[in-house]
Amino acid sequence: MNEERTERAAPELRKSRSPGNPTVLFDEWFREEEEAGTEAPEAATMATASKEGVPSARVVLVKRRDERGVVFFTNYESRKGRELEENPRAAIVFHWRRLERQVRIEGSVVRASAEESDEYFDSRPRDSRLGAWASKQSRRISNRAFLERKFEETKRRFEGRELTRPPYWGGYRIEPERYEFWQGRPHRLHDRLVYTRREESGGKASWLVERLSP
Ligand SMILES: Cc1cc2nc3c(=O)[nH]c(=O)nc-3n(C[C@H](O)[C@H](O)[C@H](O)COP(=O)(O)O)c2cc1C
């Protein structure tokens, strides 16, 4: 691992050369990670908090990235779903070891549209779709056999039938207010650039870019 790391000179992250829009840089880093052969660069740790401010974190897969933010799909009745309904804010962090990078995104959260959730649900393999119907994510269950029985029951119930999206399953979009790009550099003098969203008149936004000490 160390050898692999020292092979590449970590690129510099320059404020003067960074794009005005953080989604451009995020997209660039994401693609570079894919090209470097990273397995599942879309896996990220996503933190929510209850309305009392108690945090919880778990890994999710970010399936969409665009100007409006990042989208992951889940069960709306899971722990994260319940926390997001009562406190619709999240923080998500990608750690990409290969190019020594970290991207942190924070913002408010909204449900993706029904069309967007349907479209993604329909693209999944049948067994994953059955799993979404069979599992009440984050609920306590007595044993593994219970889950397997539920799966078999669900399979029989939907035999020869179309498998549409369960009403309690779908996407959440994190609408970013802050991005932080962290680039590992020699002597622990890492680069950190923060983009903060500023609302402007006419529904427009611009981004303030600042450098932080590592
Ligand atoms: C690599 C990886 C990817 C995952 N992707 C998702 C995902 O996209 N959506 C999801 O609901 N859970 C995903 N999980 C499972 C979550 O980490 C978590 O166990 C589950 O969503 C329940 O979390 P909660 O009880 O906090 O709601 C993934 C787990 C791993 C290890």
The ligand as an SDF file (V2000), in Angstrom:
LIG
                    3D

 31 33  0  0  0  0  0  0  0  0999 V2000
  -20.6460   -0.9700    1.0190 C   0  0  0  0  0  0  0  0  0  0  0  0
  -22.0080   -0.7650    1.6440 C   0  0  0  0  0  0  0  0  0  0  0  0
  -22.9860   -0.1220    0.9030 C   0  0  0  0  0  0  0  0  0  0  0  0
  -24.2510    0.0980    1.4570 C   0  0  0  0  0  0  0  0  0  0  0  0
  -25.1840    0.7810    0.7270 N   0  0  0  0  0  0  0  0  0  0  0  0
  -26.3890    1.0510    1.2680 C   0  0  0  0  0  0  0  0  0  0  0  0
  -27.3320    1.8630    0.5680 C   0  0  0  0  0  0  0  0  0  0  0  0
  -27.0750    2.3830   -0.5390 O   0  0  0  0  0  0  0  0  0  0  0  0
  -28.5380    2.0710    1.1470 N   0  0  0  0  0  0  0  0  0  0  0  0
  -28.8570    1.5600    2.3790 C   0  0  0  0  0  0  0  0  0  0  0  0
  -29.9740    1.7780    2.8350 O   0  0  0  0  0  0  0  0  0  0  0  0
  -27.9780    0.8190    3.0720 N   0  0  0  0  0  0  0  0  0  0  0  0
  -26.7490    0.5590    2.5600 C   0  0  0  0  0  0  0  0  0  0  0  0
  -25.8340   -0.1860    3.2680 N   0  0  0  0  0  0  0  0  0  0  0  0
  -26.2170   -0.6700    4.6220 C   0  0  0  0  0  0  0  0  0  0  0  0
  -26.0830    0.4850    5.6290 C   0  0  0  0  0  0  0  0  0  0  0  0
  -24.7130    0.6900    5.9430 O   0  0  0  0  0  0  0  0  0  0  0  0
  -26.8910    0.2330    6.9270 C   0  0  0  0  0  0  0  0  0  0  0  0
  -26.5190   -0.9800    7.5230 O   0  0  0  0  0  0  0  0  0  0  0  0
  -28.4060    0.2100    6.6880 C   0  0  0  0  0  0  0  0  0  0  0  0
  -28.8100    1.1630    5.7280 O   0  0  0  0  0  0  0  0  0  0  0  0
  -29.1720    0.4680    7.9820 C   0  0  0  0  0  0  0  0  0  0  0  0
  -28.7800    1.6950    8.5200 O   0  0  0  0  0  0  0  0  0  0  0  0
  -29.6770    2.5010    9.5820 P   0  0  0  0  0  0  0  0  0  0  0  0
  -30.1560    1.4910   10.6010 O   0  0  0  0  0  0  0  0  0  0  0  0
  -28.7690    3.5340   10.1810 O   0  0  0  0  0  0  0  0  0  0  0  0
  -30.8230    3.1100    8.8390 O   0  0  0  0  0  0  0  0  0  0  0  0
  -24.5560   -0.3850    2.7630 C   0  0  0  0  0  0  0  0  0  0  0  0
  -23.5470   -1.0250    3.5030 C   0  0  0  0  0  0  0  0  0  0  0  0
  -22.2900   -1.2010    2.9580 C   0  0  0  0  0  0  0  0  0  0  0  0
  -21.2330   -1.8600    3.8040 C   0  0  0  0  0  0  0  0  0  0  0  0
  1  2  1  0
  2  3  1  0
  2 30  2  0
  3  4  2  0
  4  5  1  0
  4 28  1  0
  5  6  2  0
  6  7  1  0
  6 13  1  0
  7  8  2  0
  7  9  1  0
  9 10  1  0
 10 11  2  0
 10 12  1  0
 12 13  2  0
 13 14  1  0
 14 15  1  0
 14 28  1  0
 15 16  1  0
 16 17  1  0
 16 18  1  0
 18 19  1  0
 18 20  1  0
 20 21  1  0
 20 22  1  0
 22 23  1  0
 23 24  1  0
 24 25  2  0
 24 26  1  0
 24 27  1  0
 28 29  2  0
 29 30  1  0
 30 31  1  0
M  END
$$$$
